[in-house]
């Protein structure tokens, strides 16, 4: 795959990373962190298994990426579907046997309002840079009483919007609106999204919360 040019949309950088290119996320002050694409392309880890055990089918995986969560649930006999805006991610997911669709969570979604659980993992609470808007939309996708499993930053970490640039091969993408939510800020975000916090927990060094419509 040809490396994306400086200032190009972030989607091209993500596709290059899924093809094997090292990828970093650069935030304010030029602080750069490695993007864990190898983890997303690999099998589920113990933390993933712990949170997926709380999912009640049918399950919608929002921003499913290469599909490891959907594939794991399918192997467990749980009805699940992934949705992702990246065509490259959808292709990888389908290659591993995960049922996924290409689309935007803010657009038409199959089975809207009928999913018993929705997954917002791997930092996807930051999609669009507005967690309240995102979780409010996910609330519309689950059924009454449905649950939303969200991955969070550790307690005490910053919460709020970020302008992120992806970096690969020495060039950077156009800004990508993103956000983070720390575990100790999730009640405020959930309340603003008309969701209730059932619990929050740490599994193998990663933080999660179970929200309910």
C-alpha positions in Angstrom: 0.0 0.0 0.0 1.3 3.5 -0.9 2.0 5.6 2.3 -0.5 8.5 2.7 0.7 12.0 2.2 1.2 14.6 4.9 -2.1 16.2 5.8 -4.2 13.5 4.2 -7.4 12.1 5.9 -6.7 9.9 8.9 -8.5 6.9 7.2 -5.6 6.3 4.9 -3.1 6.2 7.8 -5.3 3.7 9.6 -5.5 1.5 6.5 -1.7 1.6 6.2 -1.4 0.6 9.8 -3.7 -2.4 9.3 -1.4 -3.4 6.4 1.6 -3.4 8.8 2.9 0.2 8.9 3.8 1.4 12.4 1.3 4.1 13.5 1.4 6.7 16.2 -1.2 9.2 17.5 0.1 12.7 18.1 -1.9 15.0 20.4 -1.3 18.5 21.9 2.3 19.4 22.5 3.5 16.8 20.0 3.1 14.0 22.6 3.0 10.8 20.6 1.7 7.3 21.6 1.8 4.1 19.7 -1.5 3.0 18.3 -2.0 -0.7 19.2 -3.0 -2.0 15.8 -1.2 -5.3 16.4 -3.4 -5.9 19.4 -6.5 -5.2 17.3 -5.4 -7.5 14.6 -4.6 -10.3 17.1 -6.8 -12.6 19.2 -8.8 -11.3 22.2 -6.8 -10.8 25.4 -8.0 -11.6 29.0 -9.3 -8.0 29.4 -11.4 -8.4 26.3 -12.7 -11.7 27.4 -13.7 -10.2 30.8 -15.8 -7.4 29.3 -17.3 -9.6 26.5 -18.6 -12.0 29.2 -20.9 -9.2 30.3 -22.4 -8.7 26.8 -25.9 -10.1 26.3 -26.8 -11.0 22.7 -27.6 -9.8 20.2 -24.5 -7.5 20.4 -23.5 -4.5 18.2 -19.8 -3.6 18.1 -19.4 0.1 17.4 -16.2 0.8 15.6 -15.4 -2.9 15.4 -12.0 -2.4 13.6 -10.6 -5.7 12.4 -13.3 -7.6 14.2 -11.7 -9.5 17.0 -14.5 -8.9 19.5 -17.2 -9.9 17.0 -15.3 -13.0 15.9 -14.9 -14.1 19.6 -18.6 -13.6 20.3 -19.5 -15.6 17.2 -17.3 -18.4 18.3 -19.2 -18.4 21.7 -22.5 -18.7 19.9 -23.5 -15.1 20.6 -25.2 -13.2 17.8 -23.1 -10.2 17.0 -22.5 -7.6 14.3 -19.7 -5.1 13.9 -20.0 -1.7 12.2 -17.0 0.4 11.1 -16.4 3.4 8.9 -13.1 2.0 7.6 -13.3 -0.2 4.5 -9.9 -1.6 5.3 -11.0 -2.6 8.8 -14.2 -4.2 7.4 -12.1 -6.2 5.0 -9.8 -7.5 7.7 -12.8 -8.4 9.9 -14.5 -10.3 7.2 -11.3 -12.2 6.4 -11.3 -13.5 10.0 -14.9 -14.5 9.7 -16.5 -11.7 11.7 -19.9 -10.5 10.4 -19.5 -6.7 9.9 -21.0 -3.9 7.9 -19.4 -0.8 6.5 -21.1 2.3 7.8 -21.2 5.3 10.1 -22.7 4.8 13.6 -24.5 8.2 13.1 -26.1 6.9 9.9 -28.4 4.0 9.2 -27.6 1.0 11.4 -29.1 -2.5 11.0 -31.4 -3.5 13.8 -31.4 0.0 15.4 -33.3 0.0 18.7 -33.2 -3.8 19.1 -29.6 -4.6 20.2 -29.4 -6.0 23.7 -25.8 -4.8 24.1 -23.5 -2.4 22.4 -19.7 -2.4 22.6 -17.8 0.9 22.6 -14.2 -0.4 23.3 -10.6 0.3 22.3 -11.0 4.0 22.9 -14.0 4.3 20.6 -15.9 6.5 23.1 -13.8 9.2 21.5 -15.4 8.8 18.0 -16.3 12.2 16.7 -14.8 14.1 19.6 -18.1 14.2 21.6 -18.7 11.3 23.9 -22.2 12.6 24.9 -23.3 12.7 21.3 -21.8 9.3 20.6 -23.3 7.6 23.7 -26.6 9.3 23.0 -26.6 7.7 19.6 -25.7 4.3 20.9 -28.5 4.6 23.4 -30.9 4.8 20.4 -29.4 1.6 19.0 -30.0 -0.6 22.0 -33.3 -1.8 23.2 -35.0 -0.5 26.4 -33.0 -1.9 29.3 -30.1 -2.7 26.9 -26.5 -2.3 28.0 -23.6 -0.4 26.6 -20.1 -1.6 27.5 -17.6 1.2 27.3 -13.8 1.2 27.6 -12.4 4.2 29.6 -9.1 5.8 30.5 -7.9 5.2 34.1 -9.2 7.3 37.0 -7.5 10.6 37.2 -6.6 10.7 33.5 -7.7 13.8 31.5 -11.3 13.7 30.0 -12.3 15.9 27.1 -11.9 16.6 23.4 -8.6 16.0 21.6 -7.3 17.0 18.2 -5.3 13.9 17.1 -3.1 13.5 14.1 -2.0 10.0 13.0 1.6 9.6 12.1 3.2 7.0 9.9 6.5 7.0 8.0 7.3 10.5 9.2 4.2 12.2 7.9 1.0 13.2 9.7 -2.7 13.1 8.9 -5.2 15.9 9.0 -6.6 16.5 12.5 -9.0 13.8 13.7 -11.6 14.9 16.3 -11.4 12.6 19.2 -12.0 12.5 23.0 -11.2 10.6 26.1 -13.3 9.7 29.1 -11.7 8.7 32.4 -13.3 6.1 34.7 -14.1 8.8 37.3 -15.9 11.0 34.8 -18.1 8.4 33.3 -21.2 9.1 35.5 -21.3 12.7 34.3 -21.0 11.6 30.7 -23.5 8.8 31.1 -26.1 11.1 32.7 -25.8 13.6 29.9 -26.4 10.8 27.5 -29.5 9.6 29.4 -27.8 6.4 30.4 -27.3 4.9 33.9 -24.0 3.5 35.2 -24.5 -0.1 36.3 -20.9 -0.6 37.3 -17.3 0.3 36.5 -14.4 -2.1 36.8 -10.8 -2.8 36.0 -9.8 -5.9 34.1 -6.1 -6.7 33.5 -5.1 -3.1 33.7 -7.9 -1.7 31.5 -10.9 0.2 32.7 -14.5 -0.3 31.6 -18.1 0.6 32.6 -21.5 -1.0 32.0 -24.1 1.5 31.1 -27.9 0.9 30.8 -30.6 2.5 28.7 
